[in-house]
Amino acid sequence: MLELRQLSVRAGEFQLAGVSLAIARGKYGVLMGKTGSGKTTLMEAVCGLKKVTAGGIFLDGRDVTGLRPGERGIGFVPQDTVLFSNMTVRRHLAFGPQIQGWAKDAVAQRVEELANSLGITHLLERKPQGLSGGESKRVALGRALAAKPAVLCLDEPFSALDEETHAEICDLLKEIQHTQGITTLHITHGSAEAERLADVRYRLRDGQIQSGG
């Protein structure tokens, strides 16, 4: 379960104050709102990339507010994907488990599992240059899932994808949630996308969370 309890966070002159939200364990939560409403700021606070000034972030009852990003058990796919140009797809998928000290054979097994489930086994020795938008999204998703996080955060993961690829990634996310039972927080502007994916919908408006999308 992901809980935000009276969370306050500042980004420059922008501030969110007293924001509360809860997504039950294994459920898919979609957060909507106008551009500039603070959706990404809120997600970055959840991931540990923005400093919280008040309130708390709890994962399955554990207070992670003061933990570093890598200690929280959260996988994050940012809007711009941000793949490392000098790393192969294999190394992207291995990166998180290696940082967390997994044994070499466990890392290799996890990479093969992810590549197979994401349909990117044929890309393992490729570098990001030349990957299609859909392929890049699959690699970014695999990197976020590699260390088996409790929560997956997605910041507009379908941006710049064509309609067919959009549908493929959408189906992939639903399959991942169904098979892995991972709690998900997904930011989007698309109401159809939210309708298709969400177990629970929220809207960020005037600095507050409203249920129902």
N, C-alpha and C positions, 0 to 999 in steps of 0.2 A: 504493500500500500504506500502511495505517495501522498503526503500531507504537507500543505503549507499553512502555518498557523500565524495569522496576524503579521505576515511578512512585510517588511519595509526594505526598500533597496533604492539606491541613488545611482544615476548615470549622468555625470555632468550636472546640468541644471534640471534634468528630468528626475522625478521621484515617484515611486509607488509606495503607498503606505497602508498597512493593515489589510493586506491581501490574504484571503484564506481559500483553500481549494483541497479537495480530496479525491483521489482516484483509487478505487479498491484494487487489491492485489490481482494481477492478471487481466485487468480491464484496459480498454483502449480509450483514452481521454483525448478529446480534440479541443483546442483553445483557439477561438476566433477573436477578431477585433480589427478596428481600423488601423491603417498604417500610422505608426507613431503612438499607438495606445500603450506600448510597453510590453508586448508579448515576448519579444526576444530578450529584453532586459530581464524579465521574470524567469525565462528558461535558463539564461546564463547564470542567474543567481542559484537556481536549482542545481546546476552543474558545477558550481563553485568558481565560476569565471567572473562574477560580480559580487562585491562585498555586501553582505546583509547588514543593515543598520539596526534592525529590530525584528523580533519574531523568530520563528524557527522552521526548519525543513526536516521532516521525519520520513524515513524509509522503513516500513514494517515496524514502526514504533521506535526506531533508533534515531536519535538526534544526530544529524550529519552536518548541521549548520556550520560548525567550525572546522570541518575536515577539508583537506586539500582535494582537488578534483579527482585524482587517481585513487583516493581512499573511499570514495562514496558509493561505488558500485553502480555507477550510472554510465551508460553509453550515449554518446552525443553525435548526431549528424547535423552539422551546420548547413545553412542554406547554400553557401558557396562551395560545399564539399571539401575543399582544401586537402587534396592528395599531395604527397611529397614526390616531387619530380624525379628524385634520384633513387626511389625505392620501387622494387617490383611489387606486383599485386600480392605475391606470397609474403613479402616482408611487411606489407601493410597489415595483412591478416595476423601475422605473428607478433606484431609490435606490442600490443597490449598484454598478452600472456607472458611475453618475455620480460617486460617491465615489472610484472607482478611476480616474477621468479618461478614460473612454471618449469617443470622438467622438459628437456629437449624433446623427448618422444611425445609428451602430452601436447606440446605446442604444435608439433608436426601433425598429430592426429586431429587437433582442433582446426587447423588450416584446411585439411582435406575435407573435414565435415562441412565447414562453412562454404568452401568453394563448390562442393557438390550441391548443397541446399540452395545456394544463390545462383547456380548455373554459370559459374565463372572459372571452372577448372581449367579450361583452355586458355585462360588469361593469366595464369599464375606467374609466368616468367616475363610478362609484359610490364612495361612502365606506363605511367598515366598518359603520356603523350600518345595521341591517336585513339584513345578510348572514346567510345561514344558517350553521350550524356547518360543513357541508361546503364551502360557498363560502369561508368564512374560512380553512379549512385549505388550500384550493387556493391562495389568495392568499399565505399564509405560506410555502407550499412554493415558489411562484414567486419570492418575494422571496429565499429562501435559495439558489435555483438561478441567480438572474439573472446573477451575475458569473462563471458557469461554474466553480464550485469543484471541487477535486479530491476532496473528501470531503464527504458530507452527513451531518449528525448530527440525529437525530430523537428527541425526548424524549416518549414516550408520545403520538404524534401522533393516535391514534384516540380519545383520552379524550373522553367526552361526546357521541360520535356515535351515531346510531341504527344499527341493524344494516345497513340498505340502504346508507347513506352510508359506513359502515365498509367494506363490501365494495367500493364504488366507489373509495375512496381507496387501499385495499389494491391493487386492480388497477392504479391509476394509478402507484403507487410501483414495482411490478414492471415496468411499461412504461417508466418513466423509467430504471430501472437497465438494462434491456435495450437501450434505444436510445442512452443516453448513457454507459453503462459507468462510472458513478460509484461509487466506493467508499462504502459506507454503514454507519453505526453507528446502530442503532435500539434504544431502550429500550422494553420492554413487560413487562406482567404476564401477558399472554395467551399460553398455550402453543399454541393453535390459530393465532393470528396469527403466532407465531414459526415454526411448522411450515409455514405457507403462504409466508412471505417469505424465510426465512433460507437462505443458502448455508452459513453457519457459525453455531453457537449457543454462547453462553457464559453462565455463571451467576456472579454475584458473591456469594460466601458467606464469612462470617467474614473479610472484608477481602481475599480472594484470588479470582482468576479460575479457574473450572473449565470445561473444554471440555465440549460436549455438551448444554448447556441444562439 
